[in-house]
Amino acid sequence: MVPGRRWLSKRMGNLEIDEDLVRSLVREQHPDLAGLDLREVDGGWSNQMWRLGDELAVRMPRTPDAPTFVRKEHQWMPVLTPRLPLPVPTIVRIGEPSERFPWPWTITAWVPGEPADRASITRGEHAADSLAGFLRVLHQHAPAEAPADLDHGGPLKALTRGFEQWIHLVNGTGDHLREVWEDAVSAPDWQGPSTWVHGDLHPANVVTVDGTLAGIIDFGALCAGDPASDLAAAWLLLPSGADTRFLTAYADTDEAMIRRARGWAILRGLMLISIGRAGDRGLPGGKKTWGPAGRSTIDRVLASI
């Protein structure tokens, strides 16, 4: 998710991704998989998702930015995946652009579980430890050629426009949120080496099993940047009060990083509310389950102050 973009105007136009199209692409490019059962499942913003058999998933990009995200995953996920301590959607096959579909697409391993916007985390301490362990491994020094993405890992103050665009969506807490936001953007910028960051850790991009974190999905926003972007997950994903456990387990933080992380959490919480409202109105790309997740995020940030 990229704060500040005009989400609802960036769909694929008249190109419809339906079962016939997906099945024909699999049959033409990966005929050995063509006999597997195919069924659509709920996807994210950038990709439409299809289950392929019991162990695979087809991810079809459906926004103009999505092909860039797909190529990024193709290049970098094979490097990162082997050392990550939680299940992630390992790329199994790559679909090439063709006359039928103009963008690259992927077949990945299916990560079992339910997205956290529909099955929230309830075992806070267990999930906090798992998330901290995952991020400690991911947040390693990124090479010079790693992709940069200011919207997902850059200086937080550059995203003030997104905050101002969405702050009107909350009633009664706007003044308090503005105080937290201004504190976050006034915190010193990240001065350490750029590290790998997931860049988009919100509830629809993780899965849960038995009330705890079971996998991390959608690495389209992967970039080199400020790890505070990912530490926002303390309030985006975990139940109230688990942020302290998470930050203690992650260990390598300072006051400025935590202040910036709260700012990232507020920004993504407001974005989730915006997309949730679009879902309530039946607009393309809207997600009804994202609104409650966003409001819970805002509540948890304010409770942590």
C-alpha positions in Angstrom: 0.0 0.0 0.0 1.3 3.4 -1.0 0.0 6.3 1.1 -1.4 9.3 -0.8 -2.3 7.6 -4.1 -5.7 7.9 -5.7 -6.5 4.3 -5.0 -9.9 4.0 -6.6 -8.8 5.5 -10.0 -6.0 3.0 -10.6 -7.8 -0.2 -11.6 -7.1 -2.1 -14.8 -9.6 -0.4 -16.9 -11.6 -2.9 -19.1 -9.3 -5.9 -18.7 -11.3 -8.5 -16.9 -9.5 -11.2 -15.0 -11.8 -14.1 -14.9 -11.5 -17.9 -14.5 -11.3 -18.5 -18.2 -8.4 -16.1 -18.6 -6.4 -17.5 -15.6 -7.1 -21.1 -16.7 -6.0 -20.4 -20.2 -2.8 -18.7 -19.1 -1.9 -21.6 -16.8 -2.6 -24.1 -19.6 -0.5 -22.2 -22.2 2.5 -21.5 -20.0 2.5 -24.2 -17.4 0.5 -27.1 -18.9 1.7 -29.6 -16.2 -0.4 -27.6 -13.7 -3.5 -27.2 -15.9 -5.4 -30.1 -14.4 -5.4 -28.6 -10.9 -8.6 -27.2 -9.5 -8.8 -23.4 -9.9 -10.9 -21.1 -7.7 -10.9 -17.4 -6.9 -10.1 -16.3 -3.3 -10.1 -12.9 -1.7 -7.1 -10.9 -2.9 -5.4 -7.7 -1.8 -5.4 -4.4 -3.5 -2.7 -4.9 -6.2 -3.3 -8.6 -7.0 -6.2 -10.9 -7.7 -5.8 -14.3 -6.1 -6.7 -17.8 -7.3 -6.1 -21.1 -5.5 -4.5 -23.6 -7.8 -5.0 -27.0 -6.3 -4.3 -27.4 -2.6 -0.7 -26.1 -2.4 -0.4 -23.3 -5.0 -1.8 -19.8 -5.7 -2.0 -17.7 -8.9 -1.4 -14.0 -8.3 -2.6 -11.8 -11.1 -1.6 -8.1 -11.0 -4.6 -5.7 -11.4 -3.2 -2.2 -10.9 -0.7 -0.2 -13.0 1.9 -0.4 -10.2 1.5 -4.1 -9.7 3.8 -5.4 -12.5 6.7 -3.5 -10.9 5.9 -5.2 -7.6 5.8 -8.6 -9.3 9.2 -8.0 -11.0 10.7 -6.9 -7.7 9.5 -10.1 -6.0 10.8 -12.2 -8.9 14.3 -10.7 -8.4 14.7 -10.5 -4.7 12.4 -13.0 -2.9 14.6 -16.0 -3.9 17.4 -14.3 -2.1 15.5 -13.6 1.1 13.1 -16.5 1.4 15.5 -19.2 2.5 16.4 -17.5 5.7 13.0 -16.1 6.8 11.6 -17.9 9.9 7.9 -17.7 8.9 6.1 -19.1 5.9 6.1 -16.7 2.9 4.7 -17.2 -0.7 7.7 -18.8 -2.3 7.6 -18.3 -6.1 7.2 -21.6 -7.9 6.6 -20.4 -11.5 6.7 -17.1 -13.4 4.0 -16.2 -16.0 5.2 -14.1 -18.9 3.3 -11.2 -20.5 1.4 -12.4 -23.6 -1.4 -11.3 -26.0 -3.9 -12.6 -23.5 -2.5 -10.7 -20.5 0.0 -7.8 -20.8 1.8 -8.1 -17.5 4.0 -10.7 -15.7 2.2 -12.9 -13.1 3.2 -15.6 -10.6 2.4 -19.0 -9.3 3.4 -19.2 -5.6 3.2 -21.7 -2.7 0.0 -21.2 -0.8 0.5 -20.0 2.7 -2.1 -21.6 4.9 -4.2 -19.4 7.3 -6.7 -16.6 7.2 -5.8 -13.0 6.6 -5.7 -11.1 9.8 -8.3 -8.6 8.7 -10.7 -11.4 8.9 -9.2 -13.6 11.7 -7.3 -11.2 14.0 -4.4 -12.1 16.3 -5.6 -13.0 19.8 -2.5 -14.7 21.2 -0.6 -11.4 21.6 2.6 -12.6 23.3 3.2 -15.5 21.0 2.6 -13.4 17.9 4.7 -10.6 19.3 7.7 -12.9 19.7 7.1 -14.5 16.2 6.9 -11.1 14.5 9.9 -9.7 16.3 11.9 -12.8 15.3 10.8 -12.5 11.7 11.7 -8.8 11.4 15.1 -9.2 13.1 16.0 -11.7 10.3 14.5 -9.6 7.5 16.0 -6.3 8.7 19.5 -7.0 7.4 21.7 -4.6 5.5 20.3 -4.3 1.9 22.7 -4.1 -1.0 23.3 -0.9 -3.0 21.2 -2.2 -5.9 18.1 -3.0 -3.6 15.0 -1.1 -4.7 14.2 2.2 -2.8 10.5 3.2 -2.2 9.9 6.4 -0.4 6.3 5.6 0.1 7.1 2.4 2.1 10.5 3.0 3.7 11.6 6.6 3.2 11.4 9.7 5.5 8.0 9.8 7.2 7.7 13.6 6.8 7.5 13.2 3.0 4.2 11.5 3.5 2.4 14.3 5.3 0.1 14.8 2.3 -1.4 11.3 2.9 -2.0 12.0 6.5 -3.7 15.3 5.7 -5.8 13.5 3.0 -7.2 11.0 5.5 -7.2 12.6 8.9 -10.8 13.8 8.4 -11.9 10.1 8.4 -11.7 9.9 12.2 -14.1 11.6 14.5 -13.2 12.8 18.0 -9.6 11.7 17.9 -8.2 13.9 15.2 -6.4 16.3 17.5 -4.8 13.5 19.4 -3.7 11.8 16.2 -2.2 15.0 14.9 -0.1 15.3 18.0 1.2 11.8 17.6 1.8 12.4 13.9 3.7 15.7 14.5 5.8 14.0 17.1 6.6 11.2 14.6 7.6 13.4 11.8 9.7 15.6 14.1 11.7 12.5 15.3 15.2 12.2 13.8 15.3 10.4 10.5 16.9 6.9 10.3 20.7 7.4 10.2 21.7 3.7 10.0 22.3 1.7 6.8 19.3 0.9 4.7 17.8 -2.4 5.7 15.4 -4.7 3.9 11.8 -3.9 4.9 8.6 -5.6 4.0 7.0 -2.1 3.7 3.3 -3.1 3.9 2.7 -5.0 7.1 -1.0 -4.5 7.6 -3.6 -7.1 8.6 -4.5 -8.2 5.0 -0.8 -9.0 4.3 -0.4 -11.6 7.1 -2.2 -14.8 7.9 -3.2 -16.3 11.2 -3.8 -19.8 12.5 -5.2 -20.5 16.0 -5.0 -16.8 17.0 -1.4 -16.2 16.2 0.8 -15.2 13.3 1.3 -18.0 10.8 2.7 -16.3 7.7 3.7 -13.1 5.9 2.4 -12.5 2.4 2.6 -9.9 -0.4 6.1 -8.6 -0.6 5.4 -6.2 -3.5 6.4 -3.2 -1.4 9.8 -4.8 -0.4 12.5 -2.2 -0.4 15.6 -0.8 1.4 14.7 1.8 4.0 13.9 2.7 7.5 13.0 -0.4 9.7 10.5 1.8 11.6 8.1 1.3 8.6 7.8 -2.4 9.7 7.8 -1.8 13.4 4.4 -0.1 12.9 3.1 -3.7 12.9 3.2 -3.5 16.7 -0.1 -1.6 16.5 -1.4 -2.7 13.0 -1.3 -6.4 13.8 -1.0 -7.1 17.5 -3.7 -6.8 20.1 -3.6 -3.9 22.5 -0.8 -4.1 25.0 1.4 -6.5 22.9 3.4 -3.7 21.4 5.6 -3.6 24.5 6.4 -7.3 24.3 7.1 -6.9 20.6 9.4 -4.0 20.9 11.3 -5.6 23.8 11.7 -8.8 21.7 12.9 -6.9 18.7 15.4 -5.2 20.9 17.2 -3.0 18.4 15.2 0.2 18.8 15.6 3.7 20.1 13.1 6.4 21.0 13.2 8.1 17.6 12.5 4.8 15.8 9.5 4.1 18.0 8.1 7.6 17.4 8.5 7.1 13.6 6.9 3.6 13.9 3.8 5.2 15.5 3.6 7.6 12.7 3.7 4.8 10.1 1.0 3.0 12.0 -1.3 6.0 12.0 -0.8 6.6 8.3 -1.6 3.0 7.5 -4.5 2.9 9.9 -6.0 5.9 8.1 -5.4 4.2 4.7 -7.2 1.1 5.9 -10.2 3.2 7.0 -10.3 4.9 3.6 -10.3 1.6 1.7 -12.8 0.2 4.2 -15.2 3.1 3.5 -14.8 2.4 -0.2 -15.9 -1.1 0.4 -18.9 0.0 2.4 -20.0 2.0 -0.6 -19.4 -0.8 -3.0 -16.6 1.0 -4.9 -14.1 -1.0 -7.0 -11.2 -2.1 -4.8 -12.9 -1.4 -1.5 -12.4 -3.8 1.3 -15.1 -3.8 4.0 -12.9 -5.7 6.5 -10.1 -3.1 6.3 -12.1 -0.3 8.0 -12.4 -2.0 11.4 -8.7 -3.0 11.2 -7.8 0.6 10.6 -9.9 1.9 13.5 -8.4 -0.7 15.8 -4.9 0.4 14.8 -5.7 4.0 15.6 -7.1 3.0 19.0 -4.1 0.9 19.9 -1.6 3.7 18.9 -3.5 6.2 21.1 -3.7 3.7 24.0 0.1 3.2 23.8 0.9 6.8 24.4 
